[in-house]
Amino acid sequence: MSNWIKEIVNEAVETKINPAAIPDYLFFKKQMALRYKSRRYAYTESDMALLTLAFSLKWLKEFSPVESDRDN
């Protein structure tokens, strides 16, 4: 996974953004990049899909309840 993807995913998890809100979060980041003429957050559709998946997996890992005694 690219460093910029990891950075955005970690930032989103740290701020506890709901996975359903990740497209809006990425849109905001992209708009800020355009405003400041930065190419840092110039996403393509495939980037958006990859970021959404990566964020969702990280969010589930960080915040899902741990299942113990599943074998019982």
Sequence and secondary structure as in RCSB ss.txt:
>XXXX:A:sequence
MSNWIKEIVNEAVETKINPAAIPDYLFFKKQMALRYKSRRYAYTESDMALLTLAFSLKWLKEFSPVESDRDN
>XXXX:A:secstr
  HHHHHHHHHHHHTT  GGGHHHHHHHHHHHHHHTT STT   HHHHHHHHHHHHHHHHHHHS    STT 
